[in-house]
Amino acid sequence: MTNGIQPIRGMNDVLPAEIGLWQHLEGALRELVATYGYEEIRVPIVEHTELFKRSIGEFTDIVEKEMYTFTDQGGDSLTLRPETTAGIARAAISNGLLRGQKHKLWCIGPMFRHERPQKGRYRQFHQFDVEALGYEGPDVDAELIVMLARLWRMLGLTRVKLQLNSLGTPAARALYREQLVAYFRGHEAALDTDSRRRLGGNPLRILDSKNPDMQAIIAGAPLIVDHLDLESRAHFETLQAALRAAGIDFVVNPRLVRGLDYYSRTVFEWTTDALGAQDAVCSGGRYDGLIAQLGGEATPAIGFAMGIERVVELLRLANVVPVVRAPDVYLVTQGERAVSAGLALAEQLRDQLPQRRVAFGLGGGNFKAQFRRADRSGARLALVLGDSELERGVIAIKHLRGEANQIECPVAEVSARLEAALKE
């Protein structure tokens, strides 16, 4: 279809043929977080623009260039959420969830950023987000990372690697920022346009530059791990020891800074070599000052966000084939009266055999066409009901996956006969 309305660039349909991997991943995620005691929370897709300016940072690429922002009829500036952490922090404040309490929360859904679409980076994308509010020690940092390592094992994904760093407290980072700015000022003539812009607002983001011409300059920059305060250093060392004890491989990447202003102390990123330039599949870290910054009580917190599309692509590349459960029974009917009776019978079977899947052969056609559809459905048994069977009060049971003969039974006995046949 070339003349019809097309999807917005960077916003993709997920078709039934593709949805199996999504459901496989989402099911694994729900099972995983329930095991670790995390509860679901759902927050709005649209928030006040000020929320993201105050949390993410006005000098970040997200706020400066990528947000979908509009003015509503009441004159308020609103934004489609580019990430979920700020919304969950806002929800915790506005719903009175803090006050000395601790919460382990998760959320899943679409995010929106006006980026240049490319493989693994879309304008509408989906994230799985986990947040632990009120936990101060490095034990929760370790739990989140260990939980993710378990997920990769559950999914059979091996091409993921963990990088760690610590950004220290805001005070330590401010001192480091001064040294970083002084260093880059001394090399300002060699900086690219983005780095010059970031130098005045968010100089740590220069360390994230992927420009090959910038790498030699970045390599000579001061390292934040050399400027950590004592408390942050102890926190980071305890985290590393816990991960080693749990058998989790990692590398300390002193250039890992993350793109959002609210991070402090621990930051981490799971990356892959399987997706080209878009190598980050899951990223997170501590944001101990964010909730107070948004007007709530001072509350330590940590979380991560996982890119659903990227993990789905990893599953596809790993040839993971999700198990799609076929119908157990496919009901074939022929004749007007038999169709009406068949619809009622299908509902009766769903009531009497709630663990079984019953498909009804919609769309009519002769028996041969309907049996082809029944076979393609993957069902083990077909029930055959025509006007002749209806008049005699019987129904035929046909095995679609074996050599057993077709049999007839009274309609009143069909549930019991089906269950027995399916257990054979």
Secondary structure per residue as TSV (DSSP state, phi and psi in degrees):
chain	resnum	aa	ss	phi	psi
A	1	M	-	360.0	113.7
A	2	T	-	-106.8	-22.7
A	3	N	S	-99.9	-8.2
A	4	G	S	-79.0	179.3
A	5	I	-	-71.5	126.8
A	6	Q	-	-97.3	158.1
A	7	P	-	-66.3	155.0
A	8	I	-	-65.1	139.7
A	9	R	T	-55.7	129.7
A	10	G	T	84.2	5.7
A	11	M	-	-124.7	113.1
A	12	N	-	-110.9	148.0
A	13	D	-	-81.0	144.7
A	14	V	-	-111.0	110.7
A	15	L	-	-86.2	160.9
A	16	P	T	-54.0	-34.9
A	17	A	T	-67.7	-19.9
A	18	E	T	-101.9	-14.9
A	19	I	H	-71.9	-19.2
A	20	G	H	-58.3	-42.8
A	21	L	H	-66.8	-37.3
A	22	W	H	-61.1	-48.0
A	23	Q	H	-66.2	-35.9
A	24	H	H	-60.8	-46.9
A	25	L	H	-67.0	-46.4
A	26	E	H	-62.8	-37.9
A	27	G	H	-64.7	-41.4
A	28	A	H	-63.9	-40.0
A	29	L	H	-64.5	-45.3
A	30	R	H	-62.6	-42.1
A	31	E	H	-63.1	-41.8
A	32	L	H	-64.1	-52.9
A	33	V	H	-67.9	-29.3
A	34	A	H	-64.3	-37.9
A	35	T	H	-60.9	-34.3
A	36	Y	T	-94.0	4.2
A	37	G	T	82.9	25.7
A	38	Y	-	-93.9	143.0
A	39	E	E	-111.9	148.1
A	40	E	E	-77.7	142.4
A	41	I	-	-133.7	145.4
A	42	R	-	-124.0	125.8
A	43	V	-	-120.5	159.1
A	44	P	-	-62.7	152.8
A	45	I	S	-76.1	-28.6
A	46	V	E	-109.3	131.4
A	47	E	E	-133.7	166.3
A	48	H	E	-62.6	135.9
A	49	T	H	-56.0	-35.1
A	50	E	H	-59.0	-31.4
A	51	L	H	-57.8	-45.2
A	52	F	H	-77.9	-31.6
A	53	K	H	-64.3	-41.0
A	54	R	H	-76.7	-27.9
A	55	S	H	-95.0	-56.6
A	56	I	T	-70.2	-39.0
A	57	G	-	114.8	130.9
A	58	E	T	-66.5	-21.9
A	59	F	T	-100.3	14.7
A	60	T	S	-86.0	157.0
A	61	D	H	-59.9	-36.4
A	62	I	I	-59.5	-51.8
A	63	V	I	-73.0	-39.9
A	64	E	I	-71.7	-36.2
A	65	K	I	-130.3	-16.6
A	66	E	I	-115.4	-9.6
A	67	M	-	-80.0	143.9
A	68	Y	-	-88.7	98.8
A	69	T	E	-118.5	140.1
A	70	F	E	-148.9	162.6
A	71	T	E	-103.3	125.0
A	72	D	-	-83.6	-178.9
A	73	Q	T	-65.0	-21.5
A	74	G	T	-88.3	1.3
A	75	G	S	88.1	5.1
A	76	D	-	-83.3	141.4
A	77	S	E	-86.6	117.8
A	78	L	E	-120.6	155.5
A	79	T	E	-138.6	135.8
A	80	L	E	-67.9	131.1
A	81	R	-	-59.2	127.4
A	82	P	S	-89.3	-12.4
A	83	E	-	-162.9	173.2
A	84	T	S	-110.1	-21.7
A	85	T	H	-56.7	-45.3
A	86	A	H	-61.2	-40.9
A	87	G	H	-65.3	-38.5
A	88	I	H	-69.0	-39.4
A	89	A	H	-62.2	-43.5
A	90	R	H	-61.9	-42.6
A	91	A	H	-62.8	-39.6
A	92	A	H	-62.9	-38.5
A	93	I	H	-71.9	-52.0
A	94	S	H	-70.7	-19.9
A	95	N	T	-104.1	8.8
A	96	G	T	63.8	37.1
A	97	L	-	-83.6	-7.6
A	98	L	-	-93.3	-107.3
A	99	R	T	50.7	50.3
A	100	G	T	81.9	0.3
A	101	Q	-	-87.4	163.8
A	102	K	-	-118.6	143.5
A	103	H	E	-140.1	138.4
A	104	K	E	-116.9	112.5
A	105	L	E	-126.8	155.1
A	106	W	E	-142.6	156.9
A	107	C	E	-150.8	148.8
A	108	I	E	-138.8	143.5
A	109	G	E	161.8	-176.0
A	110	P	E	-82.0	146.7
A	111	M	E	-124.5	164.4
A	112	F	E	-139.1	124.4
A	113	R	-	-142.2	134.4
A	114	H	-	-86.3	76.6
A	115	E	-	-105.5	171.3
A	116	R	-	-76.3	114.7
A	117	P	-	-62.6	137.9
A	118	Q	B	-158.4	170.8
A	119	K	T	-58.4	126.1
A	120	G	T	85.1	0.0
A	121	R	B	-141.6	112.8
A	122	Y	-	-127.6	165.1
A	123	R	S	-80.2	-34.4
A	124	Q	E	-111.9	122.2
A	125	F	E	-137.1	168.7
A	126	H	E	-120.4	141.4
A	127	Q	E	-130.6	148.4
A	128	F	E	-106.0	123.9
A	129	D	E	-122.2	132.7
A	130	V	E	-126.2	133.4
A	131	E	E	-135.1	137.4
A	132	A	E	-118.6	111.8
A	133	L	E	-104.8	131.6
A	134	G	S	96.2	3.3
A	135	Y	-	-105.6	124.5
A	136	E	-	-101.4	-33.8
A	137	G	S	-78.8	167.2
A	138	P	H	-71.5	-8.2
A	139	D	H	-63.2	-39.1
A	140	V	H	-72.3	-33.1
A	141	D	H	-57.5	-46.3
A	142	A	H	-65.4	-40.0
A	143	E	H	-61.3	-43.4
A	144	L	H	-60.9	-42.0
A	145	I	H	-70.6	-41.7
A	146	V	H	-63.1	-38.4
A	147	M	H	-62.6	-40.8
A	148	L	H	-67.5	-38.9
A	149	A	H	-61.0	-38.2
A	150	R	H	-64.4	-39.2
A	151	L	H	-59.9	-46.2
A	152	W	H	-59.7	-38.1
A	153	R	H	-66.5	-42.0
A	154	M	H	-59.3	-38.3
A	155	L	H	-86.4	-10.3
A	156	G	T	75.1	27.4
A	157	L	-	-98.9	124.7
A	158	T	-	-113.6	-16.6
A	159	R	-	-91.6	48.8
A	160	V	-	-128.3	138.9
A	161	K	E	-129.3	147.5
A	162	L	E	-103.3	130.1
A	163	Q	E	-116.3	141.2
A	164	L	E	-127.2	153.3
A	165	N	E	-158.9	170.4
A	166	S	E	-128.9	135.0
A	167	L	-	-97.9	-3.4
A	168	G	-	72.3	-174.6
A	169	T	-	-76.6	162.1
A	170	P	H	-55.0	-37.0
A	171	A	H	-66.6	-44.8
A	172	A	H	-65.3	-38.4
A	173	R	H	-67.9	-32.6
A	174	A	H	-64.1	-40.8
A	175	L	H	-66.6	-41.1
A	176	Y	H	-63.6	-39.1
A	177	R	H	-59.2	-40.7
A	178	E	H	-60.7	-43.5
A	179	Q	H	-67.3	-37.0
A	180	L	H	-66.6	-43.9
A	181	V	H	-61.7	-43.3
A	182	A	H	-61.1	-41.1
A	183	Y	H	-63.0	-49.4
A	184	F	H	-71.6	-28.3
A	185	R	H	-61.3	-35.5
A	186	G	T	-69.9	-14.3
A	187	H	T	-122.5	24.2
A	188	E	G	-60.4	-33.9
A	189	A	G	-63.1	-25.7
A	190	A	G	-94.3	-3.3
A	191	L	-	-76.3	146.8
A	192	D	-	-80.0	176.8
A	193	T	H	-61.1	-45.2
A	194	D	H	-61.9	-41.4
A	195	S	H	-67.7	-37.6
A	196	R	H	-63.4	-40.4
A	197	R	H	-65.0	-41.7
A	198	R	H	-71.5	-23.5
A	199	L	H	-59.3	-34.8
A	200	G	H	-85.1	-19.9
A	201	G	H	-117.2	-47.8
A	202	N	-	-142.7	72.6
A	203	P	G	-64.4	-24.0
A	204	L	G	-62.4	-28.0
A	205	R	G	-67.4	-19.6
A	206	I	G	-60.8	-32.6
A	207	L	G	-64.3	-20.4
A	208	D	G	-87.4	-2.9
A	209	S	-	-57.5	136.1
A	210	K	-	-99.2	3.2
A	211	N	-	-67.4	118.5
A	212	P	G	-57.8	-31.5
A	213	D	G	-71.1	-13.7
A	214	M	G	-95.6	-11.8
A	215	Q	H	-66.0	-36.3
A	216	A	H	-66.1	-40.5
A	217	I	H	-65.8	-44.8
A	218	I	H	-62.3	-38.0
A	219	A	H	-61.1	-27.1
A	220	G	T	-91.5	-1.0
A	221	A	S	-71.6	153.4
A	222	P	-	-57.9	150.5
A	223	L	-	-99.8	135.8
A	224	I	G	-67.7	-29.5
A	225	V	G	-65.9	-19.4
A	226	D	G	-83.8	-4.0
A	227	H	G	-125.0	20.2
A	228	L	-	-72.7	145.6
A	229	D	-	-71.1	162.0
A	230	L	H	-61.7	-40.6
A	231	E	H	-64.2	-44.2
A	232	S	H	-66.8	-37.3
A	233	R	H	-63.8	-43.7
A	234	A	H	-63.8	-40.9
A	235	H	H	-59.3	-45.9
A	236	F	H	-67.7	-40.5
A	237	E	H	-67.8	-38.1
A	238	T	H	-64.9	-40.7
A	239	L	H	-60.2	-47.4
A	240	Q	H	-60.8	-41.2
A	241	A	H	-63.4	-40.2
A	242	A	H	-64.8	-39.7
A	243	L	H	-68.3	-39.5
A	244	R	H	-63.2	-41.4
A	245	A	H	-64.0	-30.6
A	246	A	T	-86.1	-0.7
A	247	G	T	76.5	26.7
A	248	I	-	-95.4	119.8
A	249	D	-	-77.1	141.0
A	250	F	-	-158.1	164.4
A	251	V	E	-127.5	143.2
A	252	V	E	-85.2	120.0
A	253	N	-	-110.3	101.0
A	254	P	T	-67.8	-9.8
A	255	R	T	-93.9	-3.6
A	256	L	-	-76.9	114.1
A	257	V	-	-123.1	-16.9
A	258	R	-	67.3	156.8
A	259	G	S	-95.9	4.4
A	260	L	-	-116.0	138.8
A	261	D	T	-67.0	-22.1
A	262	Y	T	-78.1	-6.6
A	263	Y	-	-72.4	145.7
A	264	S	E	-148.1	154.6
A	265	R	E	52.8	-126.3
A	266	T	E	-61.0	130.4
A	267	V	E	-131.3	148.4
A	268	F	E	-149.0	161.4
A	269	E	E	-153.6	130.7
A	270	W	E	-96.2	123.8
A	271	T	E	-121.4	165.9
A	272	T	-	-138.9	154.4
A	273	D	S	-99.3	10.6
A	274	A	S	-96.4	-10.4
A	275	L	S	-116.2	14.4
A	276	G	T	72.8	-137.1
A	277	A	T	-64.4	-32.7
A	278	Q	-	-86.5	76.9
A	279	D	-	-91.1	-13.4
A	280	A	E	-85.0	125.6
A	281	V	E	-109.6	-20.5
A	282	C	E	-158.2	129.2
A	283	S	E	-138.6	151.7
A	284	G	E	-171.5	-171.0
A	285	G	E	163.2	-178.4
A	286	R	E	-83.1	147.4
A	287	Y	-	-141.3	62.4
A	288	D	T	-62.8	-22.8
A	289	G	T	-100.4	-4.1
A	290	L	H	-66.2	-46.1
A	291	I	H	-64.1	-40.8
A	292	A	H	-65.4	-37.4
A	293	Q	H	-62.3	-29.6
A	294	L	T	-91.6	5.1
A	295	G	T	104.1	3.5
A	296	G	S	-94.8	-176.9
A	297	E	-	-69.4	148.6
A	298	A	-	-58.4	118.9
A	299	T	-	-141.4	118.8
A	300	P	-	-66.8	149.9
A	301	A	E	-161.5	156.6
A	302	I	E	-151.6	151.8
A	303	G	E	-166.0	179.9
A	304	F	E	-148.7	161.2
A	305	A	E	-128.8	135.3
A	306	M	E	-114.9	134.0
A	307	G	E	-81.0	111.0
A	308	I	H	-63.0	-46.5
A	309	E	H	-58.2	-39.4
A	310	R	H	-70.4	-39.4
A	311	V	H	-70.1	-37.4
A	312	V	H	-58.7	-41.7
A	313	E	H	-65.4	-38.2
A	314	L	H	-61.6	-40.9
A	315	L	H	-63.0	-40.8
A	316	R	H	-63.8	-44.4
A	317	L	H	-65.5	-29.1
A	318	A	T	-84.7	5.0
A	319	N	T	59.4	35.2
A	320	V	-	-74.5	125.7
A	321	V	-	-111.8	108.0
A	322	P	-	-67.0	146.3
A	323	V	-	-78.2	117.1
A	324	V	-	-103.4	116.7
A	325	R	-	-76.3	120.8
A	326	A	-	-79.6	163.1
A	327	P	-	-60.9	149.4
A	328	D	S	-79.9	-36.2
A	329	V	E	-135.0	139.2
A	330	Y	E	-122.2	121.8
A	331	L	E	-94.9	117.4
A	332	V	E	-104.9	128.2
A	333	T	E	-127.6	155.5
A	334	Q	E	-146.3	120.6
A	335	G	S	108.3	145.2
A	336	E	H	-59.5	-45.8
A	337	R	H	-67.5	-38.1
A	338	A	H	-66.7	-36.1
A	339	V	H	-62.6	-46.6
A	340	S	H	-62.2	-44.2
A	341	A	H	-66.5	-35.7
A	342	G	H	-65.2	-39.8
A	343	L	H	-59.6	-44.3
A	344	A	H	-66.1	-38.9
A	345	L	H	-65.7	-40.1
A	346	A	H	-59.9	-42.3
A	347	E	H	-64.5	-39.6
A	348	Q	H	-61.9	-43.3
A	349	L	H	-64.9	-37.9
A	350	R	H	-64.7	-33.6
A	351	D	H	-71.4	-43.1
A	352	Q	H	-82.3	-26.4
A	353	L	-	-125.5	68.4
A	354	P	T	-64.2	-19.5
A	355	Q	T	-86.9	-5.0
A	356	R	S	-103.3	150.9
A	357	R	-	-103.7	125.0
A	358	V	E	-116.0	120.8
A	359	A	E	-105.7	139.3
A	360	F	E	-106.8	132.6
A	361	G	-	-74.2	80.1
A	362	L	T	-71.6	156.6
A	363	G	T	97.9	-5.5
A	364	G	-	65.8	-150.8
A	365	G	-	99.2	166.9
A	366	N	-	-73.9	173.7
A	367	F	H	-60.2	-39.0
A	368	K	H	-61.7	-45.2
A	369	A	H	-65.2	-40.7
A	370	Q	H	-67.7	-37.2
A	371	F	H	-67.7	-32.5
A	372	R	H	-61.7	-44.0
A	373	R	H	-65.8	-38.8
A	374	A	H	-61.8	-42.4
A	375	D	H	-65.5	-43.1
A	376	R	H	-65.4	-26.3
A	377	S	H	-67.3	-21.4
A	378	G	T	88.0	2.7
A	379	A	-	-62.9	148.2
A	380	R	S	-82.7	-33.2
A	381	L	E	-127.8	148.4
A	382	A	E	-117.9	138.3
A	383	L	E	-101.8	132.4
A	384	V	E	-116.7	120.5
A	385	L	E	-133.7	109.3
A	386	G	E	-114.0	178.1
A	387	D	H	-62.0	-31.8
A	388	S	H	-65.5	-46.5
A	389	E	H	-63.2	-38.6
A	390	L	H	-62.2	-42.3
A	391	E	H	-64.4	-33.0
A	392	R	H	-89.8	-4.1
A	393	G	T	71.2	29.1
A	394	V	E	-126.6	170.7
A	395	I	E	-143.0	144.8
A	396	A	E	-94.2	141.4
A	397	I	E	-115.1	119.7
A	398	K	E	-119.0	128.4
A	399	H	E	-78.6	125.5
A	400	L	S	-94.8	-13.7
A	401	R	S	-118.4	9.9
A	402	G	S	-147.8	-170.1
A	403	E	-	-101.1	3.5
A	404	A	-	-62.5	146.4
A	405	N	-	-73.5	153.6
A	406	Q	-	-69.6	137.9
A	407	I	E	-126.2	163.4
A	408	E	E	-117.7	150.0
A	409	C	E	-147.4	157.5
A	410	P	E	-59.8	143.7
A	411	V	G	-56.6	-36.0
A	412	A	G	-64.8	-21.2
A	413	E	G	-102.2	4.0
A	414	V	H	-63.6	-38.2
A	415	S	H	-60.2	-48.5
A	416	A	H	-66.0	-40.2
A	417	R	H	-67.8	-37.9
A	418	L	H	-62.8	-48.1
A	419	E	H	-61.2	-39.9
A	420	A	H	-65.7	-42.4
A	421	A	H	-66.0	-36.7
A	422	L	H	-72.6	-21.3
A	423	K	T	-87.6	-7.7
A	424	E	-	-68.4	360.0
